[in-house]
Amino acid sequence: MSLEFFSSLLPDSGFYCIGLLNEQGGFRHRWFNDKAKAYNYALEMDRQNETVYYAQAGFHETTSRKGENAKYLRAFFLDVDCG
């Protein structure tokens, strides 16, 4: 994934969250206020064989990924269950 594509997924404002999957469950979060720094961190962690996730919201604070903390989104999400 290129920085250009990564940046196109995220809003222009807020804090960005990169999550690393813990082996025992849950995530370790790292917060950034710069898309390029978040991108570079995610790439480096992937190179180190970490399982990397990113939140697609820009957050108000670096306290949680809960919906009430999400300040900005660039996408519209729809969860459709079929069958």
Summary of the structure (lengths in Angstrom):
residues: 83
radius of gyration: 13.3
end to end distance: 32.1
largest distance: 40.8
contacts: 199
relative contact order: 0.25
helix: 28%
strand: 28%
